[in-house]
Amino acid sequence: MIVYWDLILLANIFINFTFLLLIETLHKEQIKYQRLILASFIGGGMVFSYLLWYQLFLIIKICGGILIGLVGFYRNSLAKIIIKISSFYIVNLTFIGILCSFKISNFVILLIGLVFLLVLVLLDANKRYYYFLKEQQYKVIIYFDDIVLKLKGYLDTGNFALSSDNEPIIFINQTFYKPKLLSYTTCYLETVNGKQLVTLYRPNKCLIYHNKRYIEKKVMVSFSNLHSNFECLLNVNLFI
């Protein structure tokens, strides 16, 4: 029997990358392609352990997903890494079950199926993401003395950040920052990149259009490099 190791390597890399990309997409994460590609190559290279020692190959088959997940999801919190690695194993086991059930052994059919699956999941994820943004969109007006910012605000369900005065912190896209604004204080906030020192600004007034009327809220503001789709990310505590 002839074994084409180059095809096996490429298939493993592509499969790992597809699964990692699916997990990041479903978790609505900002995708770090370089890290996913690195993790995919590491996962693909594990197949060569079969040539060294079969027992090592069996261990890597069981534990290799942990290493792939640690590399691919390195910037996440420990809890989120565990959840994503679990998802990676579930997707792998489901995929293997499908291959065994339908006795798929042709690489071309395998790759076509993976691409089709990837397109379907991405379309569905983006569709749900679009409707979520529409439902969670609010008109926001921020007053800083002679500066008025009229923004589209979105509820960030993961934003529970509070200032040292226990005031909800909202994040505004850095593109709206004005050099004449005077900072109020600084504080450390837990972000996807770990704890970071951020500068906070206190607006004179913050109005949020909710339930068909503008409601005034006391907030602190931080200017951040947000995704281009977002002008302002609101705090969950504003709606409790």
C-alpha positions, 0 to 999 in steps of 0.5 A: 500500500502506497502512503502519500505523506505530503497529501496526509500532511496537507489534509491534516493542516487544512482540517485543523485550520478549518476546525479552528476557524469554525470555533473562532467564528462561532465564538465571535472572536477576532480571528488571528490567522497567523496563530491558527495557521501555526497551530494547524501546521503543528497539528499536521506535523503530529502525523509524522509521530507515527513513523517514530513510535506507534505508542507516541502516535496514540498519545498524540492522537489523544492529547494533541488537540490540547497542544493545538488549542493552546497554540491557537487560542493562546490569548484567551482566558483559561476558562475560554481556552478549555471550552474551545479545546473541548469544542475542538475535540467534539468537532473532531470526533463528529467529523471522524464519525461521519467519515466512518459512517459514510466510509469516505476515504477519497481526499478530494471528496473530503476536502470538498466536504470540508470547504462546503461545511466551512462556507455553510457555518460561516454564512450561518454565523454571519447571518446570526451576527447581523441580526444580533447587531440589529437587535442590540443597536442603540442611539447614543449621544455623548456630550463633552463640553463643546464636543458632541458625539452621536454614535451607534451603540451596541450592547456588549454582553461581555462588558461588565467593566466598572470604574473605581467609582463603580460607574459603567465603562463604555468603549468608543472607537478610537476614530472619535477621539479628540485631542482636546479631551481631558482624561479623568483617571486611569484603571486596569481592565481585564481584556482578551490580551490580559490586564491593560491600563486604560485611560478613562474620560468623564462625559458631561452627559450620556443619553441612550435611546431605549424604550422609545425615549432617551435615558440619561446614564452616568458613565465613564468612557474609554477610547479603544481600537474597536472592530470597524463595525462598531462605533460604541460598545455599551456596558451590560450594567446600563440595562440592569 
